[in-house]
């Protein structure tokens, strides 16, 4: 059983430093600034994983809310994050790509979330593709670590194994594939390329604006891990 850690304050000397892999504003969920393991498990190298959900200028994940929001599933196109470009958070070499999973319907309703959650163990037994969905794994040039961008839009991956990528390069689009209840980006750093055997590595991000949860005033951060429920925007 994974032991939950209290996240350390200040800079983590072991952390891999990356740029945020997108433009615009994104909401933070399952942040390692709140707890470690961030998603409640060490499985699939996700000890320090972090989720980013695209939002608009009013910090909404979707501008649409109707009867489907309360009682049914919703098309992923309703959500701000869907089809947003995902960028390489650091330079390196692509070592693995998976782009064979469909984008499924999104779920905000408790009526649809509960049965979906009950199927999570079955998805885990089906392997990395069923959990991460469409994804890209990049071996970073610095630090000897590997970064995963997961839940990409079906058919959107623009890179191939063996290809060199530069920081900020468009590698895929945000989608709702794999174990995902609404379009978002799952990012994690690992010590090996295969999530089945890899261990998670701490990560920090450079130069971003952060709106902390429950506060209207944004602050500038040169380096760090965004807090749970915060909204972030990368700086040039």
Secondary structure, 3 states (H helix, E strand, C coil): CCCCECCCCCCCCCCEEEECCCCCEEEEECCCCCCECCCCCCHHHCCCCEEEEEECCCCCCECCCCHHHHHCEECHHHECCCCCEEECCCCEEEEEEECCCCCCCEECCHHHHHHHHHCHHHHHHCCHHHHHCEEEEEEECCCCCEEEEEEECCCCCCCCCCCEECCCCEEEEECCCCCCCCCCEEEEEECCCCCCCCCEECEEEEEEEEECCCCCCEEEEEEECCCCCCEEEECC
